[in-house]
Amino acid sequence: MTALTVTRPAAQVATVHKRASFGRILGVELRKMFDTRSGAWLMASIVILSVLATSAVVLWAPEDELTYEMFASAIGIPMTVVLPVIAILSVTSEWSQRTGLTTFTHFPSRGRVMLAKAVCAVGVGVVAIPVAAAVGALGNVVGTAIAGTDPVWNVSAAELGNIVLANVLGLIVGFMLGVVTRSSAAAVVAYFVYTLVLPPLSSLLASTQEGFRDAQAWVDFTFAQSRLFEDGTLTGQEWAQLGTSTLLWLVLPLAVGTALVMRSEVK
Amino acid sequence: MITVESLTKKYGGFTAVDDVSFTAPPGRVTGFLGPNGAGKSTTMRMMVGLTPPTSGGALVAGRRFADLPNPGREVGVLLDASAQHAGRTGREVLTLAARSMGVPTRRVGELLERVSLTEKESRRRVRHYSLGMRQRLGIATALIGDPQVLVLDEPANGLDPAGIRWMRDLLRGYADEGGTVLLSSHLLHEIEVVADDLVVIGNGRIVASGTKAELLAAAGTVARSPRTEELARALTSAGHEAAVSPDGAVRTDADAALVGMVALHAGIPLTELKTADGAGLEEMFLELTASTQREGVAA
């Protein structure tokens, strides 16, 4: 307790510690998506909402509309909200709950942490969508059996692929908004602005401004994405338009947001 | 071992940390002392790479923090006990730390025991923890990688007296085994009992640093006598600074032996003679940080 304390040589021999593998960071980040009550409920809500949407179709849809497409689109609506929210919270909780103080001292390489979060979020989406699709398929079988009609499987593999892609894109948009805002509330609000406010504005602009009409397909992200939900496959030009609008509304802000995260102060 | 070299952080025109340099050697507890807003936390965040410095740098265990391959195994960090996810259990917080560092998860149980969190408490969610419990959990997170260096920001906040005693013994033992401990506080008494070395910061600048013994010695001597004024005059004419404080004692920069000699030669009886010690250090602390304190210097 006094200044007389003798300075002893370090008792422990310095050991060489290995850098954390990317797999370890992935494991930790994935665990963090499930280990809180809200996180667990959010994950469970994927199944719960799928079951609710499926039940609604079975109960209230007219018999002749009991097709797999009906189930798929009914389930798709809650998915477009839940998946982005999962992605948003996986990023913003580091700031809103201030766990970043610990995370970024354990893993000083913020880029690797953010990449691990992105991989986990996309991974959750890639697993969740088939689970939701399976719930819908079950609903189609059960629903048509109750109604006494034959199940109609009118969604092709290519269309299913497009739906998965559209949902993953939405999820990455959520991730991007989380990175850019670093605030749960702001990111959720921004997501609804993105999906609900900007599209009608864009349509309005296209209907009043001749010059914008031709450009809309190239720069309107939601417009370009909506084709993924339409029947059939996209043309080369439609893919290119999806590419340019994704670059503008997703890749660019994500790059800026990531650069800000790398050099920002974690408090 | 922690080496801080000319760390500076500016926010626009405001300089939060101004050319701060010091060393926290192994085997010693280094106290980082300063009033609120002096720049302690900013300095510590810069040391562990959470805040990019405007200039200067810090080496921990001989490397920049960001270059440590597995920082948690070399430096235990507790910057803010409240910065835990409210929805996680204490046990889960430690499990995540163990997994992040790649240490076996059986360490979780060991550490819970070491910081005296019970099995039942460890399964509660952090939102139900008191600040003291969060501090214990934060200490456990810092210790779980068995590091050689500890960086703790205000670790005694929220602890009860028994908890403060426990923390003091833990840090003492840690340093005695060769570890490096840097802890900050805005409370002098809290740090005085455990630190070997002190670094005092005010307004972003280091205003004093050295061993506690040196700083205590510099704090001078307190003497009492029925003839206070005469004693003060005798000391002044002997070339020392001396003043009568409001409580009727003479404070001087001369050491105790000298004061005794001066009193003997002047034939002044002494009723009390001691080094200024804690009280002196406190006065020094208030004085050193006077220009930076919100309240200004008291008396």
Contacts between the chains, C-beta under 8 A, distances in Angstrom:
chain1	res1	chain2	res2	distance
A	1	B	172	7.0
A	1	B	193	6.3
A	1	B	194	7.3
A	2	B	212	7.8
A	2	B	213	7.5
A	3	B	196	6.0
A	3	B	211	5.1
A	3	B	212	5.2
A	3	B	213	3.4
A	3	B	214	8.0
A	3	B	216	8.0
A	5	B	27	7.7
A	5	B	28	7.0
A	5	B	175	7.4
A	5	B	176	7.1
A	5	B	196	5.6
A	6	B	27	7.9
A	7	B	25	7.0
A	7	B	26	7.6
A	7	B	27	4.1
A	7	B	28	6.4
A	8	B	27	5.2
A	8	B	176	7.0
A	8	B	177	7.6
A	8	B	178	5.4
A	9	B	27	7.7
A	9	B	178	6.3
A	10	B	26	5.4
A	10	B	27	7.5
A	10	B	148	6.5
A	10	B	178	3.9
A	10	B	179	7.8
A	11	B	177	4.8
A	11	B	178	4.2
A	12	B	146	8.0
A	12	B	148	6.2
A	12	B	177	7.8
A	12	B	178	6.7
A	14	B	61	7.8
A	14	B	148	7.5
A	15	B	73	7.8
A	16	B	69	7.9
A	17	B	68	7.7
A	17	B	69	5.1
A	17	B	70	3.9
A	17	B	73	4.5
A	17	B	74	6.6
A	18	B	69	6.0
A	18	B	70	6.4
A	18	B	102	7.6
A	19	B	69	4.1
A	19	B	70	6.3
A	20	B	70	6.1
A	20	B	100	7.0
A	20	B	101	7.8
A	20	B	102	6.6
A	24	B	99	7.0
A	24	B	100	7.3
A	24	B	102	6.2
A	25	B	100	7.9
A	27	B	99	6.4
A	28	B	96	6.0
A	28	B	99	5.2
A	28	B	100	5.2
A	31	B	96	6.6
A	31	B	99	7.1
A	32	B	96	6.6
A	35	B	88	5.9
A	35	B	92	5.1
A	35	B	96	7.5
A	36	B	85	6.1
A	36	B	87	3.4
A	36	B	88	5.5
A	37	B	87	5.3
A	37	B	125	7.5
A	38	B	87	5.6
A	39	B	87	7.4
A	93	B	85	6.5
A	97	B	83	7.6
A	97	B	84	7.4
A	97	B	85	4.3
A	97	B	86	6.4
A	97	B	87	7.9
A	98	B	80	6.9
A	98	B	82	7.2
A	98	B	83	3.6
A	98	B	84	7.8
A	99	B	83	6.6
A	99	B	84	6.7
A	99	B	85	5.1
A	100	B	83	7.9
A	101	B	50	6.7
A	101	B	79	5.3
A	101	B	80	6.1
A	101	B	83	4.3
A	102	B	77	7.9
A	102	B	83	6.9
A	102	B	84	7.7
A	102	B	97	7.0
A	102	B	141	6.6
A	103	B	100	7.8
A	104	B	49	7.4
A	104	B	50	6.0
A	105	B	48	5.1
A	105	B	49	7.3
A	105	B	50	6.7
A	105	B	65	7.9
A	105	B	71	6.1
A	105	B	72	7.4
A	105	B	75	7.9
A	105	B	77	4.8
A	105	B	79	7.7
A	106	B	71	6.5
A	106	B	72	4.9
A	106	B	97	6.9
A	106	B	100	4.1
A	106	B	101	6.5
A	107	B	100	6.8
A	108	B	49	5.0
A	108	B	65	6.3
A	108	B	66	4.3
A	108	B	68	7.3
A	108	B	71	6.1
A	109	B	66	7.5
A	263	B	52	6.0
A	265	B	45	7.2
A	265	B	50	6.7
A	265	B	51	4.5
A	265	B	52	7.0
A	266	B	45	7.5
A	266	B	50	4.3
A	266	B	51	7.3
A	267	B	45	7.4
A	267	B	50	7.6
A	267	B	51	7.8
